[in-house]
Amino acid sequence: MKSRMFVVPIMLLAFLATLPAASSGQSLEEKLQEMAEYNAKQYIQPLITAFGTNMNSGLYHTAKVHKMLGFDFKINVMMDLVPDEETSFDFALPDLSYQIVAGQDTFSLDLPAESIYPDRTSPTFFGEDAPVPIAPNPNTARAAIETQLEAQGATPQIIQLASNQIDSIVSLLPEFAIPGIGVQALPLFFPQISVGLPFHIEVMLRGFPSLEVEDLGKISFFGFGIKHQLDQYIPIPMFPVAIAAQFGFTTFRVGDILESNHTNISLQVSKSVPFLTAYAGFGIDNSGMTIKYTMPAGTLPNQLEDQEVEFDIDGENGFRATFGIRLKLLLLSINADYSLGHHNVATIGVGLTLR
């Protein structure tokens, strides 16, 4: 797949298309096609969490809602930071079944992958971009075959007679090498607009029109949010801080391979002085993706036909605490915040604000 960094104004295409292509010549879909469902889930799980963390960031830069028809338009830039423990996983392999015919005898073999493949550590999406292949140990494989033949009554002469078949089985044992991208971070950026409505309500929209991208298909991205001022209900004159609650939802689709949905519910508080606003938020994230792809025949031993794979997977998102500051000079607004959660994420927003 040809590199196309920044062809469209979002981060994920850079990671689904450019970085994997640069490191290994494979797109994300091509990598998934080399894996059964369990391994695909383990490989992509950190990406779901990182993507959801980013998607649920940049939703606010103050707890105070806009006045009627007040608005802001800004560009959000996020960077999810992936922890070390999410850069590798234990690659699962099925036991391998073969038959050996020696003279008039037929022997069925069920080779335990766990012993034949001594090191099954594989990178996740964010892991090493040049991994050591998951390869069988030829000596262990041969010993396992001979042990099973002996257990089924094969004599040394029969084992010697089957030597060529044993060599063939050992030489054809599959190897696996699914590289990551070698980067423990996921960037994202997109436009967002918020508008004030009556009754201390503010609505937010984010996204871009659907785009057709070569090799990936149609890309669509849309989100919305609704925010309500809560400190108006506190019967204390000149209450010193603004308090608000917000719900946000974002959906993202990449052709027929990926569809994701992300929600955030947060309680926000902020305090403003001339030019500066300090804000904080405490919320719950939820993220999920549906993945679809075709695993070609022969990907796994004894797989004779193409296999359609489809599964749902949830991100490991949850509670997050956000702390930030905003600088406002006339209509120009610049904010920066940092969120602590299952993944940490840094966010910067730049835009125009009119109360």
C-alpha positions as CSV (number, residue, x, y, z in Angstrom):
1,M,0.0,0.0,0.0
2,K,1.4,3.4,-1.0
3,S,2.2,5.9,1.8
4,R,-0.4,8.7,2.0
5,M,0.3,10.5,5.2
6,F,-2.0,13.6,5.7
7,V,-4.1,12.9,2.5
8,V,-7.1,13.4,4.7
9,P,-7.2,15.5,7.9
10,I,-7.3,12.7,10.5
11,M,-4.8,10.6,12.3
12,L,-6.1,7.1,11.8
13,L,-5.4,6.9,8.1
14,A,-1.8,7.6,8.9
15,F,-1.7,4.6,11.2
16,L,-3.9,2.3,9.2
17,A,-2.2,3.1,5.9
18,T,1.1,4.9,6.2
19,L,2.9,3.6,9.3
20,P,2.2,-0.1,8.8
21,A,3.1,0.2,5.1
22,A,6.3,1.9,6.0
23,S,7.4,-0.7,8.5
24,S,6.3,-3.9,6.9
25,G,4.6,-3.3,3.5
26,Q,1.3,-4.5,5.0
27,S,-2.0,-2.7,5.7
28,L,-3.9,-3.4,8.9
29,E,-6.3,-5.5,7.0
30,E,-3.5,-7.6,5.5
31,K,-2.1,-8.2,8.9
32,L,-5.4,-9.2,10.4
33,Q,-5.9,-11.6,7.5
34,E,-2.9,-13.6,8.7
35,M,-4.5,-14.2,12.1
36,A,-7.4,-16.2,13.5
37,E,-9.9,-14.3,15.6
38,Y,-8.3,-14.7,19.1
39,N,-4.9,-13.4,17.9
40,A,-6.5,-10.6,15.9
41,K,-8.4,-9.5,19.0
42,Q,-5.2,-9.5,21.1
43,Y,-3.3,-7.7,18.3
44,I,-5.8,-4.9,17.9
45,Q,-7.0,-4.5,21.5
46,P,-4.6,-1.7,22.4
47,L,-5.5,0.2,19.2
48,I,-9.2,0.1,20.2
49,T,-8.4,1.5,23.6
50,A,-6.1,4.2,22.2
51,F,-8.5,5.2,19.5
52,G,-11.4,5.4,22.0
53,T,-9.2,7.4,24.5
54,N,-8.5,9.9,21.7
55,M,-12.0,10.1,20.4
56,N,-13.3,10.9,23.9
57,S,-10.8,13.7,24.4
58,G,-11.1,17.4,23.5
59,L,-14.8,17.5,24.2
60,Y,-14.5,20.7,26.4
61,H,-12.1,23.4,27.5
62,T,-14.3,25.1,30.1
63,A,-17.4,24.1,32.2
64,K,-19.2,27.3,31.3
65,V,-21.6,26.9,28.4
66,H,-21.9,29.4,25.6
67,K,-24.6,32.0,25.8
68,M,-27.4,31.9,23.3
69,L,-25.8,31.5,19.8
70,G,-22.3,31.9,21.2
71,F,-20.0,29.5,19.6
72,D,-16.4,28.2,19.2
73,F,-14.7,26.5,16.3
74,K,-11.5,24.7,17.0
75,I,-9.1,22.1,15.9
76,N,-8.3,19.4,18.5
77,V,-4.9,17.5,18.4
78,M,-4.6,14.5,20.7
79,M,-1.8,12.0,21.5
80,D,-2.7,8.8,23.2
81,L,0.3,7.2,25.1
82,V,0.4,3.4,25.0
83,P,1.9,1.6,28.1
84,D,4.7,-0.9,27.7
85,E,2.6,-3.9,28.7
86,E,0.3,-3.4,25.7
87,T,3.0,-3.8,23.1
88,S,3.1,-7.6,23.1
89,F,0.9,-10.7,23.6
90,D,1.1,-14.5,23.7
91,F,0.3,-15.6,20.2
92,A,-2.1,-18.6,20.3
93,L,-1.5,-21.5,18.0
94,P,-3.7,-24.6,17.4
95,D,-2.4,-28.1,17.8
96,L,-1.2,-29.4,14.4
97,S,-2.7,-32.6,12.9
98,Y,-1.0,-34.8,10.4
99,Q,-1.0,-38.4,9.1
100,I,1.9,-40.7,8.4
101,V,1.6,-43.8,6.3
102,A,4.4,-46.3,6.7
103,G,3.9,-49.6,5.0
104,Q,0.4,-50.8,5.8
105,D,0.2,-48.7,8.9
106,T,-1.4,-45.2,9.2
107,F,-0.5,-43.0,12.2
108,S,-2.5,-39.9,13.2
109,L,-0.4,-37.1,14.8
110,D,-1.7,-34.3,17.0
111,L,1.3,-32.1,17.7
112,P,1.1,-29.7,20.7
113,A,1.9,-26.3,19.4
114,E,2.7,-25.1,22.9
115,S,5.9,-27.3,23.0
116,I,6.9,-27.1,19.4
117,Y,6.8,-23.2,19.4
118,P,8.8,-22.3,22.5
119,D,8.6,-18.6,22.1
120,R,5.2,-17.3,21.1
121,T,5.6,-13.6,22.1
122,S,4.2,-11.4,19.3
123,P,3.9,-7.6,19.0
124,T,0.5,-5.9,19.2
125,F,-0.4,-3.1,16.8
126,F,2.0,-0.8,18.8
127,G,4.8,-3.4,19.2
128,E,8.1,-3.9,17.5
129,D,8.0,-3.3,13.7
130,A,10.7,-6.0,13.1
131,P,9.7,-8.9,15.3
132,V,11.5,-12.3,15.6
133,P,9.3,-14.8,13.8
134,I,7.3,-17.3,15.9
135,A,9.0,-20.4,14.6
136,P,8.9,-24.1,15.5
137,N,11.8,-25.8,17.1
138,P,12.7,-28.6,14.5
139,N,14.3,-30.9,17.1
140,T,11.4,-30.6,19.5
141,A,8.9,-31.2,16.6
142,R,10.8,-34.3,15.4
143,A,11.0,-35.7,19.0
144,A,7.2,-35.1,19.5
145,I,6.4,-36.9,16.2
146,E,8.6,-39.9,17.1
147,T,7.2,-40.0,20.6
148,Q,3.6,-40.2,19.2
149,L,4.6,-42.8,16.7
150,E,6.1,-45.0,19.4
151,A,3.0,-44.5,21.6
152,Q,0.9,-45.9,18.7
153,G,3.2,-49.0,18.4
154,A,5.6,-47.9,15.7
155,T,8.9,-49.8,15.8
156,P,12.3,-48.1,15.1
157,Q,12.2,-49.7,11.7
158,I,8.8,-48.1,10.9
159,I,10.0,-44.7,12.2
160,Q,13.1,-45.1,10.0
161,L,10.8,-45.9,7.0
162,A,8.7,-42.8,7.8
163,S,11.8,-40.6,8.1
164,N,11.2,-38.7,4.8
165,Q,7.6,-37.9,5.8
166,I,8.8,-36.7,9.2
167,D,11.3,-34.4,7.6
168,S,8.6,-33.1,5.3
169,I,6.2,-32.4,8.2
170,V,9.0,-30.6,10.1
171,S,10.0,-28.5,7.2
172,L,6.4,-27.4,6.5
173,L,5.5,-26.4,10.0
174,P,4.2,-22.8,9.6
175,E,6.0,-19.7,10.9
176,F,4.3,-16.5,12.0
177,A,5.7,-12.9,12.0
178,I,3.1,-10.2,12.4
179,P,4.9,-6.9,13.0
180,G,3.6,-3.8,14.8
181,I,4.4,-0.2,14.0
182,G,7.1,0.4,16.5
183,V,5.5,3.5,17.9
184,Q,3.8,3.6,21.4
185,A,1.5,6.5,20.6
186,L,-1.5,7.3,18.5
187,P,-2.2,10.8,17.3
188,L,-5.5,12.2,16.2
189,F,-6.8,15.6,15.0
190,F,-10.1,16.9,13.8
191,P,-12.4,20.0,13.6
192,Q,-15.1,20.7,16.2
193,I,-17.8,23.3,16.7
194,S,-19.9,24.1,19.7
195,V,-23.0,26.4,19.8
196,G,-25.0,27.8,22.7
197,L,-28.8,27.2,23.0
198,P,-31.5,28.4,25.4
199,F,-31.7,27.0,28.9
200,H,-27.9,26.9,29.5
201,I,-27.5,24.1,26.9
202,E,-24.6,23.8,24.5
203,V,-24.4,21.3,21.6
204,M,-21.1,20.2,19.9
205,L,-20.5,18.7,16.5
206,R,-17.2,17.1,15.2
207,G,-16.2,15.2,12.1
208,F,-15.8,15.6,8.4
209,P,-17.7,14.5,5.2
210,S,-17.3,10.9,3.9
211,L,-14.2,10.4,1.9
212,E,-13.2,7.6,-0.5
213,V,-9.6,6.4,0.1
214,E,-7.8,4.0,-2.1
215,D,-7.3,0.5,-0.6
216,L,-9.3,1.5,2.5
217,G,-12.7,2.3,1.1
218,K,-15.1,5.0,2.4
219,I,-14.0,6.8,5.5
220,S,-16.7,8.5,7.6
221,F,-16.4,10.3,11.0
222,F,-19.1,12.1,13.0
223,G,-19.7,13.0,16.6
224,F,-21.9,15.1,18.7
225,G,-22.3,16.2,22.3
226,I,-24.7,18.0,24.6
227,K,-23.7,20.0,27.7
228,H,-25.8,21.6,30.5
229,Q,-24.8,24.1,33.1
230,L,-25.4,22.8,36.6
231,D,-24.1,25.6,38.9
232,Q,-27.2,27.6,38.0
233,Y,-29.1,25.3,40.3
234,I,-26.9,26.0,43.3
235,P,-28.6,28.6,45.5
236,I,-25.5,30.5,46.4
237,P,-25.0,34.0,45.0
238,M,-21.8,34.4,43.0
239,F,-20.9,30.8,43.1
240,P,-17.2,30.8,42.5
241,V,-16.9,28.0,39.9
242,A,-18.8,26.8,36.8
243,I,-20.1,23.2,36.9
244,A,-21.5,21.3,33.9
245,A,-22.4,17.8,32.8
246,Q,-21.8,16.6,29.2
247,F,-22.5,13.5,27.1
248,G,-20.5,12.9,23.9
249,F,-20.8,10.3,21.2
250,T,-18.5,9.7,18.2
251,T,-18.7,7.1,15.4
252,F,-16.0,6.2,12.9
253,R,-16.1,3.8,9.9
254,V,-13.3,2.5,7.6
255,G,-14.8,0.8,4.5
256,D,-16.1,-2.6,5.3
257,I,-13.3,-3.6,7.7
258,L,-13.9,-1.4,10.8
259,E,-16.7,0.4,12.6
260,S,-16.3,2.0,16.0
261,N,-18.5,3.8,18.5
262,H,-17.3,5.9,21.5
263,T,-19.2,7.6,24.3
264,N,-18.1,9.8,27.2
265,I,-20.1,11.1,30.2
266,S,-18.3,13.7,32.3
267,L,-18.8,16.2,35.1
268,Q,-16.7,19.3,34.6
269,V,-15.6,22.3,36.8
270,S,-13.8,25.4,35.8
271,K,-12.6,28.8,37.2
272,S,-11.9,31.8,35.0
273,V,-9.8,35.0,35.6
274,P,-9.0,37.5,32.8
275,F,-7.5,35.6,29.9
276,L,-7.1,32.3,31.7
277,T,-9.4,29.4,32.6
278,A,-8.4,26.4,34.7
279,Y,-10.6,23.4,34.1
280,A,-11.0,19.8,35.2
281,G,-13.3,16.9,34.3
282,F,-14.1,13.5,35.7
283,G,-15.8,11.0,33.4
284,I,-16.4,7.5,32.1
285,D,-15.3,6.4,28.6
286,N,-16.8,3.5,26.6
287,S,-15.4,2.3,23.3
288,G,-16.2,-0.6,20.9
289,M,-15.4,-1.7,17.4
290,T,-16.7,-4.2,14.9
291,I,-14.0,-5.8,12.8
292,K,-14.6,-7.7,9.5
293,Y,-12.1,-9.4,7.2
294,T,-11.4,-12.5,5.2
295,M,-8.7,-15.0,6.3
296,P,-7.4,-16.6,3.0
297,A,-7.3,-20.4,2.6
298,G,-4.0,-21.8,3.9
299,T,-3.4,-19.2,6.6
300,L,-3.7,-21.9,9.2
301,P,-2.7,-25.6,8.8
302,N,-5.5,-27.6,7.2
303,Q,-7.5,-24.5,6.4
304,L,-8.8,-25.3,2.9
305,E,-11.2,-22.4,2.2
306,D,-11.4,-18.7,2.8
307,Q,-12.8,-17.9,6.2
308,E,-14.9,-14.9,7.0
309,V,-14.0,-13.4,10.4
310,E,-16.2,-10.9,12.2
311,F,-16.0,-9.9,15.9
312,D,-16.9,-7.2,18.3
313,I,-14.3,-5.9,20.7
314,D,-14.5,-3.4,23.5
315,G,-11.7,-1.0,24.5
316,E,-10.3,-1.2,28.0
317,N,-11.5,2.4,28.6
318,G,-13.1,3.5,31.8
319,F,-12.7,6.3,34.3
320,R,-10.6,9.3,33.3
321,A,-9.6,12.5,35.1
322,T,-8.7,15.6,33.0
323,F,-6.8,18.7,34.0
324,G,-6.2,21.7,31.7
325,I,-5.8,25.3,31.2
326,R,-7.2,27.7,28.5
327,L,-5.8,31.0,27.3
328,K,-8.2,33.4,25.6
329,L,-7.1,36.5,23.8
330,L,-10.0,38.3,22.1
331,L,-11.5,35.6,19.9
332,L,-8.4,33.4,19.8
333,S,-8.6,30.4,22.2
334,I,-5.8,28.0,23.0
335,N,-6.2,25.1,25.5
336,A,-4.1,22.2,26.7
337,D,-5.0,19.4,29.0
338,Y,-3.8,16.0,30.2
339,S,-6.1,13.0,31.0
340,L,-5.2,10.2,33.3
341,G,-6.9,6.8,32.7
342,H,-6.2,3.3,31.4
343,H,-4.3,5.2,28.7
344,N,-3.1,8.7,29.3
345,V,-3.6,11.3,26.6
346,A,-2.4,14.9,25.9
347,T,-4.7,17.3,24.1
348,I,-4.2,20.7,22.5
349,G,-7.0,22.8,21.0
350,V,-6.8,26.0,18.9
351,G,-9.7,27.9,17.7
352,L,-12.0,30.9,17.7
353,T,-14.4,31.5,20.6
354,L,-17.3,34.0,20.7
355,R,-19.5,34.0,23.8
